[in-house]
Amino acid sequence: MQRYLLSGGLLLAALLAAVAASTRTSNDSWRLTSDSEALVPEAALRGQIFRALDAAEHAGTDPSISHFKVRAATVVVVNGEDHVVLGGNTEYEVPEAIHGESSLLNHVTALYGPDATRHDVRFVAFFSQRCGVSGSCGDCRDYQHAVTDYAHLLIVCGQASDHTVRVTRFADQLVDEDKFPAASPDSLAISAAELAQLTQSATEARQGGVTLFTTTRHTAAAGLSYSGKIYRAAGGDDAAFHYRFPIGGLLQQAATERDYFLRAVVVVGEKGQWPVVNYRDRQYGFESSSFNHEAGKPPIALILADGAGHYRATTFEAALPHAFSTANFMPQAVKDFLQSHAASAQK
């Protein structure tokens, strides 16, 4: 009888241990990389990050096209209490998507208001099978820049395979236009005559576009391809708030003509001011520049003109640090596409 009681006691202890293991969080198993420890010196903040990663593992997603899950979470302190908020990506149709970062921050705003998103979101944490070095897409960078205290925002990636946690500054994904190097017409990869032609073309394009809501920051761009053709577009808004960006517009024109390799893009804004190039538009340029890379051509030069004879110049690669493109995920598909589509591939 004593033996059965002992066996029953051991069984009960085992069951209780299993229940405890299933209900306790895995905070203790997460560990910051050595480079990340200095960015998160507070024990309370570390605990919030680990709790967010535990929760993010179970965030709902529906990446029906890419099958790449973006599971995000953060912790917001409301009335002295921690509240975990989740976000996840959803893809549909052409392809379009609701992104993990924007989903998360929108949920914070819906639950606690825009001030909480602006002042109380200290980090965005991602649960991932493997943490790479890429940052957010250009669109998500625009959104995080606009609605958070972006200068102090931390980006966290928890790697499921070994539970290491990498923390970086969101600001490291940003490059303001005034940080683009100053340039003179004779220092660029295009001739002074080509620069003048592109600047004039973009300036003329800016007279058009649609500015029903965009009362400021209206910009236009012109691009020169290796075939010698110039494509241009102005920004355009609409009531559904689906803004059409000028760089994306001219790149679509070029792609329609199977002209996939550009040498330079010039962007103009209000005369006497440096134009703002949204990160979503930089993403379009980066994707196009990855075609150049695949074909062994130099990156596309991104040139800003202030309308007063001054220029700044960089590349989309430098303007969108830690970026990713289709070439990262589908390199062979990009090779095959360009081989079959690019009319100027051999020029």
Buried (B, 14 or more C-beta within 10 A) or exposed (E): EEEEEEEEEEEEEEEEEEEEEEEEEBBEEBBBBEEBEEBBEEEEBBBBBBBBBBBBEEBEBEBEEEEEBBBBBBBBBEEEEEBBBBBBBBBEEEEEBBBBBBBBBBBBBEEBEEEBBBEBBBBBBBBBEEBEEBBBBBBBBBBBBEBBEBEEBBBBBBBBEEBBBBBBBBBEBBBEBEEBEEBEBEEBBBEEEBBBBBBBBBBBBBEBBBBEEBEEEBBBBBBBBBBEBBBBBBBBBEEEEEBBBBBBBBBBBBBEEEBBBBBBBBBBBBEEEBBBBBBBBBBBBBBBBBBBBBBEBEBBBBBBBBBEEEBBBBBBBBBBEBBBBEBEEEEEEBEEBBEEEBEBBEE
